[in-house]
């Protein structure tokens, strides 16, 4: 059995010229544009473009940490962001 080992293990998966999270954002706004129309056709291009620009300014993984900070996701094995006291 043959296995394919990627040349760069630290690189994320890419679809066309976008990384997977960027592509997911474009597709999300595309679905919204198909369902609701109007302003979402413009947002389909503007919001991902703003995300691409901000993603280049911050270190890798900033979106996941931002979502943790506002309380939308939790890291496995870590306390909730809003907990004041934590005992190990």
C-alpha positions in Angstrom: 0.0 0.0 0.0 1.4 3.4 -0.9 0.9 6.5 1.2 1.2 10.1 0.0 3.2 12.3 2.3 2.7 16.0 1.8 5.8 18.1 1.1 4.9 20.8 3.6 3.2 19.4 6.8 2.6 22.8 8.3 0.7 24.2 5.3 -3.2 24.1 5.6 -5.3 22.5 2.9 -6.0 24.8 0.0 -8.9 25.1 -2.5 -7.9 27.1 -5.5 -5.9 30.0 -4.0 -7.7 30.0 -0.6 -7.2 28.1 2.6 -10.1 26.0 3.9 -11.4 28.6 6.4 -11.3 31.3 3.8 -13.2 29.1 1.3 -15.8 28.2 3.9 -16.4 31.9 4.5 -16.9 32.6 0.8 -19.2 29.6 0.4 -21.3 30.7 3.5 -21.9 34.2 2.1 -22.6 32.6 -1.3 -25.4 30.5 0.2 -26.7 33.6 2.1 -26.7 35.5 -1.2 -28.6 32.7 -3.0 -31.2 32.6 -0.2 -31.6 36.3 0.7 -30.0 38.1 -2.2 -29.6 41.9 -2.1 -26.8 43.0 0.2 -25.3 39.5 0.6 -24.1 39.6 -3.0 -21.8 42.5 -2.1 -21.0 41.0 1.3 -19.9 37.8 -0.4 -16.9 39.7 -1.7 -16.3 42.4 1.0 -16.3 40.3 4.2 -13.9 37.5 2.9 -11.6 40.3 1.6 -11.6 41.9 5.0 -10.9 38.6 6.6 -8.0 37.9 4.2 -6.5 41.2 5.1 -6.9 40.8 8.9 -5.7 37.2 8.7 -2.3 38.4 7.3 -1.9 40.9 10.2 -2.4 38.4 13.0 -0.5 35.2 14.0 -1.8 31.8 12.9 -4.9 30.7 14.9 -6.1 34.1 15.9 -9.7 33.4 14.7 -10.0 30.3 17.0 -8.6 32.3 19.9 -10.9 35.2 19.2 -14.0 32.9 19.1 -12.8 31.5 22.5 -12.4 35.0 23.9 -16.0 36.0 23.0 -17.3 32.7 24.4 -18.5 31.0 21.2 -16.1 28.0 21.5 -14.2 26.2 24.2 -10.8 24.7 24.0 -10.6 21.1 25.1 -9.0 20.8 28.5 -9.1 24.5 29.1 -11.4 26.4 31.4 -14.1 28.7 30.1 -12.9 32.2 29.2 -15.3 33.8 31.6 -14.3 31.8 34.7 -12.7 34.0 37.4 -11.1 31.3 39.5 -9.5 28.1 38.3 -8.0 25.3 40.5 -5.9 22.7 38.9 
